[in-house]
Amino acid sequence: MNRNKYILYLALVLMVTLVTALAGQIRRAQKQWRSTVRIIPAESKSREDVAQNQLDQDAATSSGRPEILVKFRAGVSEDAINQITARFNDRIQDEIEAVPGLTAIDDPDNLDAVAVATQYQALPEVEYAEPNYEISLDQTGSDTRQAQVNDPRFAEQWALANDGRHGGKKGADISAMQAWATTKGSDEIVVAVLDSGVEYTHADLVNKIWTRPASMKPYQDRDLGTVDDVHGYNVVVNNGDPMDENGHGTNCAGIIGAECGNDLGVCGVNWKTQIMPLKFLNAGGFGTVLGAVEAINYAIDRKRAGVNIRVINVSWGLTQHSRALEDVIRKASEAGILFVAASGSSNSNNDVSPHYPAGYNIGNVISVAATDRNDALASFSNYGLKSVQIAAPGKDILTTALGNEYEQHSGTSMAAPLVAGVAALTLSAHPNLSVDQLRSVLLESVDKLPGLRGKVSTQGRINAARSVADGKIKTF
């Protein structure tokens, strides 16, 4: 090589080195940009609440949570996965046991999550890769009222027994009184509330909270370790204390199973049931898709261990289509777990603008719209002739709240737990129903309403009495 060529060669090497170094600096300088997803509404927020939620969101963004979820193809070995992540200077945080190959990956360089997912998606070993979408409460305006804890409030629970007061329509309810003539529930049925946790010390809930049997080993995860899950699972801090700091999960739990006949507060759809709190939303109402996936993974593990989890209530949603979330819900279906999901409360057509997980086309998912005291579709409720199956009361619903209190809330967040509660009530009378049979019973036993034509596929509102009665037919 002559001198001129040698000098040119050195110049090219130097240029490549500088470009590579510059690219590395740019990569490390990028900030974490994550998609924000909105949860289904309950109560209105003040400006101070919104500001606090933003602080919580910022804290979550800087907490080092995994950037992406990657599903490696069948046959890709653990060594190969480790080599791939090492090549990208990434690390594996968790492997989701319920979905083989699904892995949560953290990028220490804090690149844009979309860019990292795109990088993995290009690999032949990867089936799909997606950002670990953020989930947060996004609530619409509604009435919030405090009530005396020791003041029985059943007469105000129009969703269970509507006598026409406050401008309502008599009989525009779920026919709970008639259903209770047949069954009041069963302690053998476990309903999981996938939300912000549950105030398990609440006077109307304390006797209804699931407790891990002494004979059952604590939850064990290869990546997350051992969790002493006495009353469920807290994904936020990875421990067994799912105490609610937001209130949303406690609202849902009370609708499903607040204790009846105890001369306190309100009554849930089930006089008897067990509620398993699955906490993945923090005090500010923020969480991630990974958090939801890990909580569902936990529920599947406990079902396989012998816990009779038959229903999971989901009163939140996102507009991004997460294949990871879809996969784990499908695994829940295989485990015999019904997934009751709120359709959304932005008065939009889900057939046009999908809303998940309610919008997943999976055999165990029921998407729930909301009705008012007059059996009309609530003004805020999402709808969809193809994507929303059923409706339930969701406006001015009195239920349990933080601080051993009671509040009224509105939203499809409140409608979904009524359907989940009716599902548990139906199972108490017909425990051998499969998840497919249970879903069919709930959808086929509705009260068809003019206001729901063209809005939900069944054209109807849930009817507990008919569901309990029709469940007998399905068992033959």
Summary of the structure (lengths in Angstrom):
residues: 476
radius of gyration: 24.2
end to end distance: 88.6
largest distance: 99.7
contacts: 1805
relative contact order: 0.14
helix: 31%
strand: 21%
